[in-house]
Amino acid sequence: MSTSSTHPPLDSQQLRQLFLLRNLTIIGILTVISIANYGFKIDLPVNALSTTTFIIVIFNILAWLRILRGNKHVSHNEFFLHLLIDTFFFGILIYLSGGASNPFGMIFLLPIIISATVLPMIYTWSLAAIAISFYSFLVWVYKPAHNIMHNDGDSFSLHIMGMWTGFVFGTLIVAYFVSRLGKLLHQQQTDLHTAHKQAARDEQLVALGTLAASTAHELNTPLGTVALISQTLYEDCETDDTRQQLHIIRTQIERCKDALSNLSACAGNLSVEGGRSMHADEFIQTLVANWEKRRSDATITFQTSGETPAPVILIDDSLTHALNNILDNAADASPDNIELLAQWDQHIINIDIYDSGPGLDGEALDHLGKRPYSNKQDGLGLGLFIAYAVIKRFGGQVSLTNRESGGVLTHISLPIDPDINKYD
């Protein structure tokens, strides 16, 4: 059968719910058979009913083994097959226990309701046609159950009680299962919405990377020209003050060229492939040491703790620049008081960066890292946005929270690949 694109794909969660529902149905059927046969002395073909129930139990065990295989994808055809088998199972049981006179005939609606909840319309109508055909067969091929109680009033009361029991049982099952399926579908829609938002952020990041690479290329030529002219002026200048100012200009031009080179390299580095491995303690020490050289106006203290020897992590320049950017934000907020605490085990490295600045308002907490945002007068808001994306590309997470004592705590978690440390 062809499926409709308007229905989300199914996964093992729906199949798991159907497995649980089938278990409840089996327990309910065995209970009703026992009460009817031994309590009300209704002459039922217990052996045939037990054999049919045993077969569906075997099928349910096979369904559970399929769930345990770990393949999350469940096709519409596979799910429809499960509902179809349930329909035939119900039909055989009802045929053996009174046919159309069985008050539990409404159980045929259960697979149809489930199909209407999660499957495209063509499956639901197909299942409805099969259920109608099966029930029509039960009407024409009537096989009533024999009751040793010959009083018509007692038989009618028993039938009414059976209808009430079937209604209560069916209502509870439908309410439970449909609500569970609705919750799963809502979660799927939420995950899909999150994936769309992440894809949009990734597209925006790629566009920023392309723009960065293009801008770096465009600025390289005029900076080279300015550097050449400043060098010529420096060599021709005779006064010390002017030479000193020209030296400062040349130094700043070199910093700009280095920054553009790094920008171009990071913009082209869209995957973790090509990174290098480094022990976690060595990485933190190198990161802080290089950052202190670049930000001599700021004071930072750091501590590291964890298993010895420290695990190996995979890094590249983009990750270093992302962490440098977060440290820069902390330094801009409180240059005299920055703390970095790094802890690790064999599975994850956690980095906490504390500052003592004014903290972040609600708007900043909502938008930082999710889209370009800055509360600085001349800021573009790209730093944390790119830092978030880079760290997430490494499988990590970033969170910012205001500290009760003032300032911001930036928590960074980076997973550690066990395969890298296996051969270290």
Secondary structure as GFF3:
##gff-version 3
##sequence-region A 1 424
A	DSSP	beta_strand	10	11	.	.	.	ID=ss1
A	DSSP	alpha_helix	12	34	.	.	.	ID=ss2
A	DSSP	pi_helix	35	39	.	.	.	ID=ss3
A	DSSP	beta_strand	42	43	.	.	.	ID=ss4
A	DSSP	alpha_helix	46	68	.	.	.	ID=ss5
A	DSSP	beta_strand	73	74	.	.	.	ID=ss6
A	DSSP	alpha_helix	76	96	.	.	.	ID=ss7
A	DSSP	three_ten_helix	99	101	.	.	.	ID=ss8
A	DSSP	three_ten_helix	105	108	.	.	.	ID=ss9
A	DSSP	alpha_helix	109	118	.	.	.	ID=ss10
A	DSSP	alpha_helix	121	140	.	.	.	ID=ss11
A	DSSP	beta_strand	146	147	.	.	.	ID=ss12
A	DSSP	alpha_helix	152	236	.	.	.	ID=ss13
A	DSSP	alpha_helix	240	268	.	.	.	ID=ss14
A	DSSP	beta_strand	276	279	.	.	.	ID=ss15
A	DSSP	alpha_helix	280	294	.	.	.	ID=ss16
A	DSSP	beta_strand	300	306	.	.	.	ID=ss17
A	DSSP	beta_strand	312	315	.	.	.	ID=ss18
A	DSSP	alpha_helix	317	333	.	.	.	ID=ss19
A	DSSP	beta_strand	338	344	.	.	.	ID=ss20
A	DSSP	beta_strand	348	355	.	.	.	ID=ss21
A	DSSP	alpha_helix	362	367	.	.	.	ID=ss22
A	DSSP	alpha_helix	382	393	.	.	.	ID=ss23
A	DSSP	beta_strand	397	402	.	.	.	ID=ss24
A	DSSP	beta_strand	408	415	.	.	.	ID=ss25
A	DSSP	alpha_helix	418	422	.	.	.	ID=ss26
###
